[in-house]
Amino acid sequence: MADSFPQEAVSRRILRSETVLVLALSLGASGVSALISFVGSLTKPGGLKDQAATLNSSAAPGRPWLDLAWQLFGIASALVPVALVAHLLLREGTGLRVLGFDRTRPGQDTARGAAVAACIGSAGLAFYLVARAAGFNLTVVPESLPDVWWKFPVLILSALQNSVLEEVIVVGYLLRRLGQLGWTPTAALVASSVLRGSYHLYQGIGGFIGNMVMGVVFVLLYRRWQRVGPLVAAHALLDIGAFVGYALLAGKVGWLPTP
């Protein structure tokens, strides 16, 4: 006779496996990759600030149409874990709306996101500049795409992809599943924030700490508003500012580090 388990135990076991698999297919794997990259940077001759971490680079130099195809493929494939989360939530009878990722409050979500981005953006930039000057961070190169017609649209799409992927999975989905698994609010906050910091570790210690602090703020705001919509808006605005701002200002202002 097959072993039998209480329904609650089976459900928790399934939810635990599901959560691990979702993270292994998305930002958990990115965290491991970032750690390996950071170890490589630490063991490379020279200081961290003398090395560069490039975020959006050409996938097919000298072949703009092929490059565009790779860029769009990368953006679309990176959102597959979000589609998976949406599917899993639908199977439990809810959907992404339970995380506050819907079109019911576009104006309020955007306004709140803009306010958060305004507060975090300047502080984040200052922290990065200090961390890099102190030798704790690599020189972050937000983009090195060729000067072609699709450069800025791709940078904006990349920013949107980052914001949707991270906020839906690392805040909305992860906090929901950890709560269902019996984690305390404090433990769930720590897990979400450390995960966010981990997949930015390729930038250096500054990238890890800065994003971990941002993760704490985003979790607290999510619990207050019960919506990831404002966080997606804030993250998108921050990344658009970083990507497009770097493209426009790199090499033209003295305070912005370049490789």
C-alpha positions in Angstrom: 0.0 0.0 0.0 1.4 3.4 -1.0 2.3 5.8 1.8 -0.3 8.4 2.5 0.3 12.0 3.6 -2.0 14.6 5.1 -3.3 16.9 2.4 -1.7 20.0 4.0 1.8 18.3 4.0 1.4 17.3 0.4 0.4 20.8 -0.5 3.3 22.3 1.3 5.7 19.9 -0.3 4.4 20.8 -3.7 4.5 24.5 -3.0 8.1 24.2 -1.8 9.2 22.3 -4.9 7.3 24.7 -7.1 9.0 27.8 -5.5 12.4 26.2 -5.9 11.8 25.4 -9.5 10.5 28.8 -10.4 13.6 30.4 -8.8 15.9 27.9 -10.4 14.5 28.9 -13.8 14.8 32.6 -13.1 16.4 34.9 -10.6 17.7 32.1 -8.3 19.9 30.9 -11.2 20.9 34.5 -11.9 22.0 34.8 -8.2 24.3 31.8 -8.7 25.6 33.2 -12.0 26.3 36.5 -10.3 28.2 34.9 -7.5 30.4 33.0 -9.9 31.0 36.2 -11.8 31.9 38.1 -8.6 34.4 35.4 -7.6 35.9 35.7 -11.0 36.2 39.5 -10.6 37.8 39.2 -7.2 40.4 36.8 -8.4 41.2 38.8 -11.5 44.3 41.0 -11.3 43.5 44.6 -10.5 40.8 46.3 -8.4 37.0 45.9 -8.9 36.6 49.5 -10.1 39.1 48.8 -12.9 36.7 46.1 -14.2 33.4 46.6 -16.0 30.0 45.0 -15.7 28.0 45.5 -18.9 24.2 45.2 -18.8 22.9 45.6 -22.3 25.5 44.7 -25.0 25.5 43.8 -28.6 24.7 40.1 -29.3 25.9 40.3 -33.0 28.3 43.2 -33.5 28.2 44.6 -37.0 25.0 42.8 -37.9 22.2 45.2 -36.6 19.2 43.1 -37.8 20.5 39.9 -36.3 21.5 41.8 -33.2 17.9 43.2 -32.9 16.5 39.6 -33.3 18.7 38.4 -30.4 17.8 41.4 -28.3 14.1 40.8 -28.7 14.5 37.1 -28.2 16.4 37.7 -24.9 13.8 40.1 -23.6 10.9 37.7 -24.5 12.5 34.6 -23.1 13.4 36.3 -19.9 9.7 36.9 -19.3 8.8 33.2 -19.6 9.1 32.6 -15.8 6.5 35.4 -15.3 4.2 33.6 -17.6 4.8 30.4 -15.6 3.9 32.2 -12.4 0.8 33.6 -14.0 -0.2 30.0 -15.0 0.5 28.6 -11.5 -1.5 31.3 -9.9 -4.4 30.7 -12.3 -4.4 27.1 -11.4 -5.0 28.0 -7.8 -7.9 30.2 -8.9 -6.4 33.7 -8.7 -3.9 35.0 -11.2 -1.5 37.9 -11.3 -4.2 40.2 -10.0 -3.8 38.6 -6.5 -0.3 40.2 -6.6 -1.6 43.6 -7.7 -0.2 43.3 -11.2 -3.2 44.3 -13.4 -4.7 47.3 -15.1 -7.2 48.3 -12.5 -5.1 51.3 -11.1 -2.7 52.5 -13.8 -2.7 56.1 -12.7 -2.2 55.4 -9.0 0.5 52.7 -9.7 2.4 55.0 -12.0 2.2 58.0 -9.6 3.4 55.9 -6.7 6.1 54.3 -8.8 7.4 57.7 -9.9 7.6 58.9 -6.3 9.5 55.9 -5.3 11.9 56.1 -8.2 12.6 59.8 -7.5 13.5 58.9 -3.9 15.6 55.8 -4.6 17.2 57.0 -7.9 19.4 59.8 -6.5 20.4 57.9 -3.4 21.2 54.8 -5.4 23.4 56.7 -7.8 25.3 58.4 -5.0 25.8 55.0 -3.2 27.1 53.5 -6.4 29.6 56.3 -7.0 30.8 56.0 -3.4 31.1 52.2 -3.5 33.0 52.3 -6.8 35.4 55.0 -5.5 36.0 52.9 -2.4 36.9 49.9 -4.5 33.8 47.8 -3.6 32.1 47.9 -7.0 32.9 47.3 -10.6 32.2 50.1 -13.2 28.7 49.5 -14.3 28.1 50.0 -18.0 24.3 50.1 -18.4 24.5 49.8 -22.2 27.0 49.4 -25.0 24.6 48.9 -27.9 25.5 50.2 -31.4 24.0 53.5 -32.5 21.2 52.2 -34.5 17.5 53.1 -34.8 16.3 50.4 -32.4 18.8 51.2 -29.6 16.5 53.3 -27.3 13.4 51.2 -27.9 15.3 48.1 -26.9 16.8 49.7 -23.8 13.2 50.7 -22.7 11.9 47.2 -23.4 14.9 45.8 -21.4 14.0 48.0 -18.5 10.4 46.9 -18.6 11.4 43.3 -18.7 13.7 43.6 -15.7 11.0 45.4 -13.7 8.2 42.9 -14.4 10.4 39.8 -13.9 11.9 41.0 -10.6 8.9 42.5 -8.9 6.4 39.8 -9.9 8.7 37.0 -8.8 11.0 38.3 -6.1 8.3 40.3 -4.3 4.7 39.2 -5.2 5.1 35.6 -5.9 7.9 34.8 -3.5 6.3 36.5 -0.5 3.0 34.8 -1.3 4.5 31.3 -1.4 6.7 31.8 1.6 3.7 33.0 3.6 1.8 29.9 2.5 4.8 27.8 3.6 4.6 29.3 7.1 7.5 31.7 7.0 7.4 34.6 9.3 7.0 38.1 7.7 10.6 39.0 8.8 12.1 35.8 7.4 10.3 36.3 4.1 11.5 39.9 3.9 15.1 38.8 4.5 14.8 36.1 1.9 13.4 38.4 -0.8 15.9 41.1 -0.1 18.9 38.8 0.0 17.8 37.2 -3.3 17.5 40.6 -4.9 21.0 41.5 -3.8 22.4 38.2 -4.8 21.7 38.5 -8.5 23.3 42.0 -8.6 26.5 40.6 -7.0 28.2 40.6 -10.4 28.4 44.4 -9.9 30.3 44.0 -6.7 29.7 44.4 -3.0 28.0 47.8 -3.6 25.6 46.3 -6.0 24.7 43.6 -3.5 24.2 45.9 -0.6 22.4 48.6 -2.5 19.9 46.3 -4.1 19.3 44.4 -0.8 18.4 47.7 0.8 16.1 48.5 -2.1 14.6 45.0 -1.6 13.7 45.8 2.0 12.0 49.0 0.9 10.1 47.3 -1.9 8.8 44.5 0.4 7.6 47.1 3.0 5.8 49.1 0.3 4.3 46.0 -1.2 2.9 45.0 2.2 1.5 48.5 2.6 -0.1 48.8 -0.8 -0.7 45.1 -1.5 0.3 45.7 -5.2 3.4 45.1 -7.2 2.1 47.5 -9.8 3.8 50.6 -8.2 7.0 48.6 -7.8 7.1 47.6 -11.4 6.6 51.2 -12.4 9.3 52.4 -10.0 11.8 49.8 -11.2 11.0 50.5 -14.8 11.6 54.2 -14.4 14.9 53.6 -12.5 16.2 51.3 -15.2 15.0 53.5 -18.1 16.8 56.4 -16.4 20.0 54.4 -16.0 20.0 52.8 -19.5 18.9 55.9 -21.5 20.8 58.3 -19.2 24.0 56.4 -19.7 23.6 56.3 -23.4 23.1 60.0 -23.6 25.7 61.1 -21.0 28.6 58.6 -21.1 31.8 60.4 -22.0 30.1 63.8 -21.9 30.1 64.4 -18.1 33.0 63.9 -15.8 31.1 62.4 -12.8 29.8 59.4 -14.7 32.4 56.5 -14.6 33.1 54.8 -17.9 35.5 51.9 -18.6 
